[in-house]
Amino acid sequence: MNETTAKRVIKRQFNIIVDEEKKLKRILSMETNDEHPEALFDGLYTRVEQHLDKIVEAQSKIVLLQNIVNPD
């Protein structure tokens, strides 16, 4: 595989990680009122998990691509 192509794909995945981390930090900075029932936060938890899933997926792609380009 062309190393330039691999580097560009890795950079794209890294940019996804950075973007998702910003979104995640914004969500986590939201004030939550402990007086409300736990069920009201279900949507918030789902959004946090969605951002985490995207970060994990991008990280996995980077590792896989690095292993393909540089098998050790």
C-alpha positions as CSV (number, residue, x, y, z in Angstrom):
1,M,0.0,0.0,0.0
2,N,1.2,3.5,-0.8
3,E,2.5,5.1,2.4
4,T,1.2,8.5,1.3
5,T,-2.3,7.2,0.9
6,A,-2.1,5.5,4.3
7,K,-0.9,8.7,6.0
8,R,-3.7,10.7,4.5
9,V,-6.3,8.1,5.6
10,I,-4.8,8.1,9.1
11,K,-4.9,11.9,9.2
12,R,-8.6,11.8,8.2
13,Q,-9.4,9.3,10.9
14,F,-7.4,11.4,13.4
15,N,-9.4,14.5,12.5
16,I,-12.6,12.5,13.1
17,I,-11.3,11.6,16.6
18,V,-10.5,15.3,17.4
19,D,-13.9,16.4,16.2
20,E,-15.7,13.7,18.2
21,E,-13.7,14.5,21.3
22,K,-14.8,18.2,21.0
23,K,-18.4,17.2,20.7
24,L,-18.0,14.8,23.6
25,K,-16.5,17.4,25.8
26,R,-19.3,19.8,25.0
27,I,-21.9,17.2,25.9
28,L,-20.1,16.3,29.1
29,S,-19.9,19.9,30.2
30,M,-23.7,20.2,30.3
31,E,-25.1,20.7,33.7
32,T,-27.2,17.9,34.9
33,N,-29.6,18.3,37.8
34,D,-29.6,15.3,40.1
35,E,-33.2,16.1,41.2
36,H,-34.5,14.6,37.9
37,P,-35.2,10.9,37.4
38,E,-32.4,8.9,35.8
39,A,-34.6,8.1,32.8
40,L,-34.4,11.7,31.7
41,F,-30.7,11.3,31.1
42,D,-31.0,8.3,28.9
43,G,-30.8,10.4,25.7
44,L,-27.7,12.1,27.0
45,Y,-26.0,8.8,27.8
46,T,-26.9,7.5,24.3
47,R,-25.3,10.6,22.7
48,V,-22.1,10.1,24.8
49,E,-21.9,6.5,23.8
50,Q,-22.4,7.4,20.1
51,H,-19.4,9.7,20.2
52,L,-17.3,7.1,22.0
53,D,-18.2,4.5,19.4
54,K,-17.1,6.9,16.6
55,I,-13.8,7.5,18.4
56,V,-13.2,3.8,19.0
57,E,-14.0,3.0,15.3
58,A,-11.6,5.6,14.0
59,Q,-8.8,4.4,16.4
60,S,-9.3,0.9,15.3
61,K,-9.0,1.9,11.6
62,I,-5.8,3.7,12.3
63,V,-4.3,0.7,14.1
64,L,-5.4,-1.7,11.4
65,L,-4.0,0.5,8.7
66,Q,-0.7,0.9,10.5
67,N,-0.4,-2.8,10.9
68,I,-1.1,-3.3,7.2
69,V,1.4,-0.7,6.1
70,N,4.1,-1.7,8.7
71,P,3.7,-5.4,9.5
72,D,6.1,-6.3,12.3
